[in-house]
C-alpha cells in the first residue's frame, strides 16, 4: 500500500452562526495516498467542500477548525499560523473551484494571473515566467497560448476558463490537488474534456487528486478510492470498484441507486427525506431517520468506522445484518 | 467570441479590451458626462493658468486694487471690467479666476484625505469584519450623527484664529494658505464616514466573490488580496464617489466662507460672496458671477461623476 500524503484524523469544523453551531464537518477521518485519485462524495451540505477548505485552512468565517489533526507530509497543518500556511497553499496543496467564471479575478489578463502565482512563491525572470505560462497553458490544452494569455477571463468560454483555473492551480506543481466539483458549472460535453484533462495531468505530474463531487458517474470514471460523507460524517471508505460492487452502508447503496441507468427500467429511486439540520443533528448515526434498516441501537451513539474487508471501512451498526447489492438493487 | 480563432491559419487578432477601454467607450456616448468632463478640464486649466489670464493680479499685489485707485468701485459690468468690480474695488473677473485654484485645492485635497481615511477604514472594516468592523463602524456612526456643519464652523473658527493672519506654507515653490488648509482638514475629518461605509459595503461584496477565496487558496496574503484584488475591483466606485466628493467639498467650503467662518485672507469664491453680501442689492454682479462659478463647477463635477458612474458601473443604471 502506498504511503499517505494527507491524513485527516477526527476533523471537526464548525460554523458558529447566530442560529447555533453548525457542525459541518464532525469527526471526519480519512487519508489521501500518494498519487491516487480519491473521490469525496455526498449530497450538498455533507461537508465535502468544508473538508477541503479545512485542509487549506481557508474556512470562511464564522467557521473554524475546532478539533482534529490534518497531517500533510508529516506536519500537522491545524497548528500552523496564517504565515506558515501561505507557502503551503498553492505550491503544496491547491484547489480548483466549482465555478470558473467567478474564480478568476476579472480585472487581470490570464498572463498576469498566472505570473502572480509563479512570482509569489518563487523567484524567476520575466522570460522564465513567460515561458512557464506558455507551457502551462499548452499543458491544459489552450490553443494559441501566446495570444490567449494576453486576454481577460471574460474572453474565455466556461470550459476554457476552467482550464485556466487548472493551469493556475498547477502552476507551482502541488503534490495534492482538490477539485471541488470542477465540472458542475460546465456543459456536459466540456465536462468530459476537463475530466480527461485532470486525469491526464494527474498521471503526468504524479500528484494526488481529491475529486469532490455528488456525481457517482464522475466517481466511477475518475477515482480509485472513495470516501462517502453524510451530514459531516464519514459513512464508508472503499476502493471504487468494491464500493460499486458491494456497498456496505445503506446511504451509499441509495446514492448508487439514485444514478440514472438505461438498462434499468425501474423509476429512479430517490433518497427519502432531507439532509439533517446540522445545528441539531440526529442522535447516533446521523443517517438513521432516513434509513429503512435502522433500529434502536442506531439512535444511541454514532457508529465508528469498521474494516469489513481489506481497505473497506463502514460506519454502520447493522452492516452485518443487511445485504445491499450495489448498482442493481434497492427496491 | 473566442472559438473562432482556429478556423484559418492566420490567427485572428483580437484586441483585448481592458475594463478602462470599455468604460471610456461607454463614457463617450454619455453627452452630459462628456460636457461635465470638458467643463472640469476648463476649470482645471483656469486653476493652473488663472493667475496669468486674469486682468488684475491677486490681492497682496497693490495692482489688485488698481480699479479702486481709478475710482472704479462697485462698477457694473462693462467692456473693461467684464464682470464689474466689487465693494473693495477689485475686478470680479480677476477674483473669480484667482479663486479657481482655491476651489480645486479644496475639492481635490478634501477628497484625497477623505478617500484615504475612507479606504483605510472601509477596507479594514469590510475585509476583516468581526470586532474590528464593529468598533470602526461605531466610530463612523459617531461622526455621522454629529451635526457636522455646526462642528465644522466651530472647529474652523477656533483653529483658524490661532493660525495667524495671512500666513502661508511654501510647498515646492507653491504658496499654500494656512487658513484654507485648516478649513480643508476640518472638512475632510467630517466628510469621510459616508464614503467609508460605501467602501466597506463594496469590500463586503467583493470579499465574498469566489476569486478572493481562490487567491487565498493560492497562498495570497491579506495585504495582497486587499490591495491587488479587492481594491482594484472597487476602484470604479471609488472614482465615482471621489468626483462627487470634490463637488461637495467645493460647495461646503463656499458655504463655510459665505457664513464668514472661512479663511478671510484667501479669496475663495465663497469669500467673494461673503465680502459683497452686505451690498448685494448694489453690487449684484459681485454675488451673481462667483455664485455662477461655484454652480457651474459643482454641476460639472456632478455630471462627470454621473457619467463615470454610468460608464464604470453600467449595472447600476436604471
Boltz contact constraints between the chains, C-beta under 6 A:
constraints:
  - contact:
      token1: [A, 56]
      token2: [B, 217]
      max_distance: 6.0
  - contact:
      token1: [A, 58]
      token2: [B, 216]
      max_distance: 6.0
  - contact:
      token1: [A, 58]
      token2: [B, 217]
      max_distance: 6.0
  - contact:
      token1: [A, 86]
      token2: [B, 219]
      max_distance: 6.0
  - contact:
      token1: [A, 89]
      token2: [B, 217]
      max_distance: 6.0
  - contact:
      token1: [A, 89]
      token2: [B, 219]
      max_distance: 6.0
  - contact:
      token1: [A, 90]
      token2: [B, 218]
      max_distance: 6.0
  - contact:
      token1: [A, 90]
      token2: [B, 219]
      max_distance: 6.0
  - contact:
      token1: [A, 95]
      token2: [B, 217]
      max_distance: 6.0
  - contact:
      token1: [A, 97]
      token2: [B, 210]
      max_distance: 6.0
  - contact:
      token1: [A, 97]
      token2: [B, 214]
      max_distance: 6.0
  - contact:
      token1: [A, 102]
      token2: [B, 209]
      max_distance: 6.0
  - contact:
      token1: [A, 102]
      token2: [B, 210]
      max_distance: 6.0
  - contact:
      token1: [A, 103]
      token2: [B, 210]
      max_distance: 6.0
  - contact:
      token1: [A, 103]
      token2: [B, 211]
      max_distance: 6.0
  - contact:
      token1: [A, 103]
      token2: [B, 214]
      max_distance: 6.0
  - contact:
      token1: [A, 104]
      token2: [B, 211]
      max_distance: 6.0
  - contact:
      token1: [A, 105]
      token2: [B, 211]
      max_distance: 6.0
  - contact:
      token1: [A, 105]
      token2: [B, 229]
      max_distance: 6.0
  - contact:
      token1: [A, 107]
      token2: [B, 232]
      max_distance: 6.0
  - contact:
      token1: [A, 117]
      token2: [B, 218]
      max_distance: 6.0
  - contact:
      token1: [A, 143]
      token2: [B, 6]
      max_distance: 6.0
  - contact:
      token1: [A, 150]
      token2: [B, 16]
      max_distance: 6.0
  - contact:
      token1: [A, 151]
      token2: [B, 16]
      max_distance: 6.0
  - contact:
      token1: [A, 152]
      token2: [B, 16]
      max_distance: 6.0
  - contact:
      token1: [A, 155]
      token2: [B, 2]
      max_distance: 6.0
  - contact:
      token1: [A, 156]
      token2: [B, 2]
      max_distance: 6.0
  - contact:
      token1: [A, 157]
      token2: [B, 2]
      max_distance: 6.0
